[in-house]
């Protein structure tokens, strides 16, 4: 498996560990979002004009991505519990796999649309910086999560 696939899987799992804790989920999400905005703002060095156009596009993308991962994938994860996975039929497994694939495709198309829109706002170099900064942010968030869990 490629390293970025592993990183995406880890981010996916970390994201759901936050979602699984229903109490304070919104509060945690808002804290993470504020931390991410601050981090990306610093890393991207956006001009005021770029920032004005970038943030509405990015926030819409981020919210939709959250919705897909939270609403749909959370349902799938419940069904993938060890007890459930051993008791579902092959037909149910096939249906669940198909649903997961559809959601993955939706996430891909969302990312593709985001890239198309963001290319109209930011130069290619800053888009690459954005990708790197998002990866750095996710690693930093994962490290904080691990550090907190280890205490």
VENDA-V463297 format. One record per residue. N is the residue number from 1. PHI is phi in whole degrees, 0 to 359 (* if undefined). PSI is psi in degrees with one decimal (none if undefined). D_CENTER is the distance of its C-alpha to the mean C-alpha in Angstrom with 1 decimal. Layout:
# VENDA-V463297
((N;PHI;PSI;D_CENTER) (N;PHI;PSI;D_CENTER))
This chain:
# VENDA-V463297
((1;*;139.1;19.1) (2;290;153.2;17.9) (3;299;-37.1;16.4) (4;287;-26.3;13.2) (5;291;-39.7;12.8) (6;295;-44.3;13.5) (7;298;-41.9;11.0) (8;297;-41.1;8.2) (9;295;-42.9;9.9) (10;297;-43.9;10.3) (11;299;-43.2;6.8) (12;303;-47.4;6.5) (13;292;-40.7;9.8) (14;296;-43.2;9.5) (15;303;-43.9;6.9) (16;287;-26.5;9.6) (17;294;-33.1;12.3) (18;291;-40.7;11.6) (19;291;-30.3;11.7) (20;294;-24.1;14.8) (21;269;90.7;16.8) (22;301;-40.0;17.8) (23;289;129.8;20.0) (24;72;14.6;18.5) (25;299;-48.5;15.0) (26;297;-40.4;15.2) (27;297;-44.1;16.9) (28;296;-42.6;14.3) (29;299;-43.2;11.5) (30;295;-38.9;14.0) (31;297;-44.8;14.9) (32;296;-42.8;11.5) (33;298;-43.9;11.1) (34;297;-41.9;14.7) (35;298;-41.9;14.3) (36;294;-44.4;11.6) (37;301;-46.4;14.0) (38;299;-45.8;16.9) (39;298;-49.8;15.5) (40;294;-38.8;14.6) (41;301;-45.2;17.9) (42;294;-46.5;19.8) (43;291;-38.7;18.5) (44;277;-20.4;18.8) (45;50;54.8;22.2) (46;287;142.0;21.9) (47;286;161.9;25.3) (48;304;-39.5;25.8) (49;294;-44.2;26.0) (50;297;-44.6;22.8) (51;299;-41.3;20.9) (52;300;-36.9;22.5) (53;271;-33.3;21.2) (54;291;-50.8;17.8) (55;299;-41.7;16.4) (56;299;-39.6;17.0) (57;293;-46.6;15.4) (58;295;-44.1;12.3) (59;296;-40.1;12.1) (60;297;-43.2;12.8) (61;297;-47.8;10.0) (62;297;-41.5;7.4) (63;295;-42.9;9.4) (64;292;-39.2;9.7) (65;297;-43.7;6.1) (66;300;-45.6;6.2) (67;301;-46.7;9.6) (68;298;-46.3;9.2) (69;290;-41.4;7.1) (70;286;-55.3;9.4) (71;290;-46.9;12.6) (72;275;-51.4;12.9) (73;293;-31.1;11.3) (74;299;-40.4;12.9) (75;298;-42.4;16.1) (76;295;-41.9;15.9) (77;297;-36.9;15.4) (78;300;-40.4;18.5) (79;286;-19.5;20.4) (80;269;5.1;19.6) (81;305;144.3;21.3) (82;309;-43.8;24.1) (83;294;-42.0;26.8) (84;290;-42.5;25.4) (85;295;-31.7;24.6) (86;283;-19.3;28.2) (87;255;-5.2;29.7) (88;277;153.3;28.0) (89;282;167.1;30.0) (90;297;-37.3;29.3) (91;296;-43.7;29.1) (92;296;-39.3;26.4) (93;296;-41.7;24.5) (94;296;-42.7;24.8) (95;297;-45.9;23.6) (96;298;-43.0;20.5) (97;299;-41.4;19.8) (98;297;-41.4;20.3) (99;296;-41.9;17.9) (100;297;-44.0;15.1) (101;298;-40.0;16.1) (102;297;-42.1;16.2) (103;293;-40.1;12.7) (104;300;-41.4;11.6) (105;295;-41.8;14.0) (106;300;-42.4;12.7) (107;297;-41.6;9.2) (108;298;-47.8;11.5) (109;296;-36.3;13.8) (110;297;-45.3;11.5) (111;297;-40.8;10.5) (112;298;-44.9;14.3) (113;296;-41.5;15.4) (114;301;-45.5;13.4) (115;298;-41.2;15.1) (116;300;-45.1;18.3) (117;290;-38.8;18.2) (118;286;-25.7;17.3) (119;295;-21.4;20.1) (120;280;-13.3;22.5) (121;248;-39.5;21.6) (122;242;149.3;21.0) (123;290;158.5;23.0) (124;305;-39.5;21.7) (125;299;-41.0;22.0) (126;287;-28.6;19.7) (127;292;-40.6;17.0) (128;296;-40.1;17.3) (129;298;-38.9;17.2) (130;299;-47.5;14.0) (131;301;-46.4;12.4) (132;296;-41.9;14.2) (133;295;-38.7;13.4) (134;297;-43.2;9.6) (135;297;-44.3;10.5) (136;298;-42.4;13.1) (137;298;-45.1;11.1) (138;297;-39.5;8.8) (139;295;-42.3;12.3) (140;296;-42.9;13.9) (141;296;-43.3;11.8) (142;297;-41.0;12.3) (143;297;-44.4;15.9) (144;299;-41.4;16.4) (145;298;-45.7;15.3) (146;297;-44.2;17.6) (147;299;-41.9;20.3) (148;292;-40.6;20.2) (149;290;-28.8;20.4) (150;283;-11.7;23.2) (151;273;none;25.4))
